[in-house]
């Protein structure tokens, strides 16, 4: 067992360089800025009327008529500039119609970032209207700054690769947000706060993406524990990693059973963020950490199995949230619990028909070894409850059935507390991540019964996404609880919105938003 205590760092923490520096400047271009790439945020009205920058009129006058660029949200257009112009390349970014929403700004910024990365600059200048917040539905400068920062940094993300020939380009390292005129009043402070929030949210999401994208041979349960320790130590958080011997002692039969078929033993990872002096009003986050899922003895089909590196997407998202808390240092108490294992077929693997005793004392009839996530989460939820969690959110790439229901567009949610879930969905509307509630009728709970154990882990194909979630909810034992099934949204086959191809870090921003809005004041 490895255990590290939280230090006295309470006043915030700096990012470790995994995201670009973002600066706000009013009244002109900073002296230290390179002037090669200029991004302009323009609305459909400005394009149609030709009210873009005066020096650009010779180059933009026919764009609307030719329909090359109409200012739609997520639309970009690159203009190489002749000499004697303020920039070598201008990127026009559509902002749609007024008034704008924070999500439209976020999407536009992501599109701008992808366009900018295509010409490989180290710095960009991003020019925005004065008092952009006044042009938004939400009407707040700090939200505008956060949306632009988040969107740009998330859009600029690229998935690491392992090619022998490495690119010398390391990505955009500095972004200047420029205003046309000097700001007045509290606007500089509002922009600084929004940029700080946006960088933090992007940093946590990028951490989750990087972990999700790691190949299974580079991320075993032990490796995931090491990554959690490194993150916790960076921000001075208390962290503990239980090894196989500890799990035996703690009687975590669910996690041990799932991991027993692998040569890489399971781990239980615990991180505590203590934002106040007393350990009360604790939110528990439980993330599924199956670092690779073959299906075990109930072996999956070979096509697409390579994407099972993402089966620890829930664990990655939980770690991303803890990074955001470490940066922003809000007055909240949060415990993260991550049951980590490989689900592999071998002579020692669990078998259909096995009866497993979990830490809670409940027994599970294991009918399908490929329904392993709910089994490890059972021990995770129980442990979070024992450690003082008063409400629990579990995040898991749990079922293929959620893809049948919602595709890769929305995260499915199951709860035992509708008010809790509605407040969470309100947070998701601010982050632009889509969450859709599924019902929890008594008939669905009844489908979990087994004739030889307390529960069975394969109630059948009907309502499979719902019953899988309710299986986990059994172990919350009445605590307010939300299950988030991210099997469709954690790993995409192509980029969309602010999300890249591969790991998305989905739910990092929404869970963090909910915690910040509903924590202690």
N, C-alpha and C positions, 0 to 999 in steps of 0.2 A: 504494500500500500504506500502510495506517495501522497503526502498531505502538506499543503502550504497555507500559511495564515494570511489574512488580509492585513496590509500595512495601513499606515495612517494617511495615505494619500486621499484627500477629500476634495481638493480644489480643481479637479479636472485633469485631463491627461492629453498629451499631444498625440497626433496621429504618427504612425511609424513610417510614413512615406509610401504606403501602398495606394494612395490616391494623389492626384495632382494638387498643387497649391492653387487656391482660388483667391483672387484679390479684387477688391472693389475700389473704383477710382472715379471721381466726378471731376468734370471740368477739362478733361483732355487726356492724351495718351501719356502714360508714365515714361520717364526717361529710360528706364531699364527694359522697356518692352520692345520686342522685335516687331517690326511692322509688316510682316510678310503676309499674314492671314487675318482678315477682318470679317467677322460674322455680323450680319445685320438682321435683326428681328423685324419683319415687316408683315403688315396685315393685308388681307385681300383688298381692302379699301385703298390702302396706299399704293398697291401695285396697279389697281385699275385706274386710279387718278394720276399716277405718275409721281406721287409725292414721296419718292425715295430720296436719298441724298442727292443734292444738286449736282455734284461732280460725277454722279453715276448715270444721270439722265441720258447721255449719249449711248449708253450700253443697255439700259433697262427699258427704254421707251416702247419697244415692240414686244416685250415679253408676254404681257397679258393678251394682246391680240393674237400672237402666235401660239398661245396656250403652253408655252415652254415652262412658264412659272406663273401661278395664279395666287400664291400666298396661302394655300391650304395648309392646315396643321400637318406636320410631319413631312412637308414638301421642302426640298432644297434645290438650289441652283448655283453652280460654281461659275464665276466669271474671272478668267485670267485678265489682269490689268496691264496696259502698256506702262512704260516708264513714266516718271513724274506724277504718279498717283500715290495716295496715302497707303496703299497696300499692293502687294504683288498678286494676291488672289482675294476676291470677295466671295463670301458664301451668303447667299440670300436664304433666309429661313422663314417659312410660312408660319404665321401666328393666327390664321383663320379670321374669324369675325370678332369685333368687339361686342360685349366684354369677353375677356378670356377667362378660362378656369385654370386653377393650378395644374390640373392634369394636362391641359392643352400646352401650357408652358413647358411642363416636364417632357412631353413627347416631342415638342419642337426642339428643345435643347438636345435631346438624345439624337434626333435626326441631324442636327448641326454637328454634333461630335463625330458621328460616323462619316459625314462628308469631310470634316476636317482631317480625320485620321487617314483618309484616302490619299491626302497629299503630304502626309508625314511631317507635320511641323512639331516643334518642341513647345512653342508658345502660340496662343491665339488671343486676339482681341475680340471681345463679344460686346457689341454696342447695343444698348437697350434704351427704351424711352425714359425720360425723366418721370419719377413717381410711377413706376410700372404698376405698383400695387393699386393705384387709383383706377387703372384700366382693367382690373380683375374683378370677377364676380365676388371673390372673398374680400377684396379691398384692403389688403395688407401687404406692405412692402416686404416684411420678413418672410411671408409665405411665397412671394414672388421670387425672392432671392434663394430660398430653400429649393423651390421647384426647379429653377434654372440650374442650380448647382448640382442637385441630385441627378436631373435628367442628363446633363452634360457628362458628368463623371461615369454614370452607368452606361450611357451610350458609347463612351470612348473605350469601354472594357473590351479586351480581347482574350480569348481562351488560350492559356499557355500550350505550347506544343513541345515535342521532344525530337525535332528534326536535327540532323547532324549539322546542317548549315543554319546557323542562327542569324536572325536579322539584327542589324546594328541599331535599328530604330527601337527606342524604348517607350515610345508613346508620348502623348502630350503631358508635359510636366508643370505647366503654368497657364492659368486662364485669368485674363483681366476682364472684369465686367466694367464697361465704360458707360457713363451717362453723358448726354449731350451738353448739359449745363451743370454748374455747381449745385450740389444738394443743399437743402435747408433743413432747419429744425432737427428732428430726431432721425431723419432718414439714414444718415451714415451708420448709426447704432443699429437700426432695424436691418439694414443690409448685412452688417457684420454678424448679427445674430442668426439671420437666415442662412448665410453662407456656412457658419459653424454647424448649424443643424444639418444642412444639406451634405456637407463633407462627412459628418459623423454617420448619417444614414447610408451614404454611399460606401463608406469604409466597411461597415458591418455587412452590407449586401455583397460587396466584393470578396470579403473574407469567406462568406458562405459559398459564393460561386467557385472560388479557387479550391476549396475543400471538396465540393461536389464533383468538380472536374478531374480530381486526381484518380489515376488508374488504381485498380484494386491491389496491384502488387506494390504500390507506393503508399497505400493507406490501409493498414490493418487496424484492428481494434487498439492495439498498443500504440500505433502511430497517431490515431485519433486522440488517444489520451495524452500523448506528448504535445499535440497541437493545442489541446485545451489548457494544459499546464503553461505552455508558452504564452498563450493569450492572457490567461489569468495573471501571470506574473508581470506581464507588460503593464497591466492596469492596477496591480496591487489587490487582486481579489483572492479570496480563500478558495482553494481548489483541493480536491481529493480524488484519487483514482484507485478504485478497488480492483485487485487482480483476482485470478481464479480462486486462490486460497481464501481471500476475503469473501468472495461470493459464496463459497461453501459455508463459511462461518456465519454469514448473514442469511443463509437459507434462501438465496435467490434462485430457486429452481427453474423458473421460466427462462431467465437469461442463460443459465448454465446449460439447459437442455438444447437451446437453439445453437449455442456455440460449441457443443461437444463434438461435432463432426469435423471441425477444422483444426489444423495444426497451429493456428493462431488463436490463443485463448481469449475469451471475452473479457470485457472491462465494464465497470460502471463508473461513470465520470460525474462528479458533482462540483459545481461552482456556485459560490454564494456571493451575491452583491448586497452589501449592507449599506444602504443610503441614510439610515437613521440609527440612533444609538440602541434602540430596542428591536428585538427580532419578532415583530408582530406585523399583521396585515401583509403577509408574505404571498407573493404570486409565484406559483410553481410552473416552470416550463419543462416539458419532457419531450425529448427529441429522439426519434427512431434512428439508431446508428448502425444499421446493417451495412458494413463496409463493402460487402459483395454478396449478392443473393443468387445462388444457382437454383433455388427452390428446394435444396436438400434432397432427400430421398424422393420427394415428389418433383422430380427434375423438370425445369422449364424447357421449352423448345429452344433450340439453338439460335434461330434468327432473332436479333434484337437483344440477346442476353448481354452484349457488351455494354448496354446502357444501364445495367444493374450496378455499375459504379455509383449511380445516383441514389441508391437505396438508403444512403445515410443523409439524404437531403434534409430531413427533419432535424437531425443532429447539427448539421451545418447551419441551418437557420437559427437554431437556439444559440449557437456560439456567436453568430453574427449579432444577435440581440445583445448578448453579454458584452460584446465589443462596444456597441453604441452606448450602453449604460456606463461602461468604463470611461468613455470619452466625455460624456455629458454630465455624469455624476448627479443624477436626479435624487430627490429625497424619497426613495422607494426601497423596498426589500424584495429581492428576487432570488429564487434558487433554480438553477438549471440542473437537470438530471438527464444523463444520456446513457442508456443501455447500449453497448456496442458489441457486435459479434459478426462473424462470418457465418453464413448459412450454406454449408457444404455437404455433399454426399460422401460418406465413407463408412467403414465398418463400425465406427463408433457413433454415427449420426443417429438422431432421434428418428423413430419409425412411426408411421401411421398406426394408430391404436394405442400408442404409449399414453400413460396417465402421468401428468406432470403436476407437482405440488409447488405453487408459487409462494413468494414471501408472505403474502397475505394469509396463507393457509388454504386458500381456494385451490381446488384441483381442476385440471383441464384435460379433457379427452382430446388428444392431438390427432385429428383426422386427416390433416393436410399439412405436410412439412413446409409447403410454400406459403402458408398463412402464419409465418413466424413473427412478423412485426408486432402483432397484437400481443403475442406471448411475452416478448421482451418488454414491451411497454407496460404490461401488467405489473412487473416488478418495479419499473421506473415510477409509475404513478403511486404505488404503495410507498416507495421510499421517499418521494417528494412529500407525501402526506405526513409521513412519520417525522420528517425534518421541519415541519411547521407550516407547510403550504396551506393557505386558506382558500385558495382557488387554483385551478390547474388548467393550463392550455397544453395539449399535446399536439405535436406536429409530426406528420409521418407520410412517407410515400407508401400508402397502405394497400390500396386495391386497384386492380385493373378496372373494376366495375365503375369507379369514379370517372374514368376516361369515357366509358360508354354513356354515362349520364351527362357529363359536362364538357367532354373533350379536354383539350389542353388550355382552355380559356379561363376557367374559374376553379377555385379551390372549394371543395365541398366541406361543409361544416355540420357537425352533430353536437347537440348539447343536452344537458339536463336542466338548463336555466336560460329561458328565452330572453330575459332582460340582459343578462350577461352577454349573450350572443348579439343582441341588437346593438349594444354599445360597441362591441367589437366590429360589427359591420359598418357602423358610422365611422370608425377609425379607418377602415379599408377604403371608404369613399374618398378620404383625404389623401391617401397614398396612391390611389389609382389601381390597387390590387383587388381583383374581383373575388368575392366570397359569396357562396350560395348556400342557404340553410336547407338541410334535409330533415324530415320528420323523425320523431322518436316515440311513436305510438307504442302502447303496451304490447301489442301483438308482436312487434319487432323484438322487444326484450325477451319475449317468450320463446323465440326461435333459437336462443342461445343455450337452451337446456340440453343436458346430456343424460342418458340413462345410467351411466356408470361414473360420472364425475359432476362437479358443480357446473361446469361450462363445457361446450365443445367449440373448437376453433374453426369449424366449417359448417355454418348453419345452412348452406346451400347457395345457389346462384341468385335466387330472388332477393332483391333488396340488399345485395352483398355489401355495398359501400356503407349502408346504414348499420347493418348488424355488426360489421367489423368495428365501426366506431363505438357502438354501444357495448361491445365486448370490453373495450378499454375503459369505458365509463363505469362499468361495474366496480372497478377497483378504486374509483374516486370515492365510493361509499358515501354518497350524498353531498360531497363538497361541490360547489359550483364548478362546472367543468365544460370545456369546449374541446372538441377534436377537430383538427384540420387535416383533411386528406389532400396532400399535394402531389399525388402520384401523376397527375396530368400536367401540373404547372411547374414542377421542380426542374425539369430537363426538357428543353425544346429542340425540335429537329431543325428549326430555322428561326432567325431573329424576328422579334415582333415588339413594337413599342420601345420601352427602355430595356427589354430583355434580349440577351444574346442567344445564339445557338449554344446548346449545352446547358450547364448549370445556371439557374436564374437567381438563386438566393431568395426565392419567393417567401413571403410572409415575414421576412426580417423587418421591413419597414412598418408593416401594419401592426405587428405585435409590439414593436417599440413605440409606435404612435399611441396605441391603446395604453401601454404602461405609463407613458409620460402624461397622458390626459387623465388617467384615473388613479394615479399614485397619491401618496401623502403630500400635503401642501405645507 
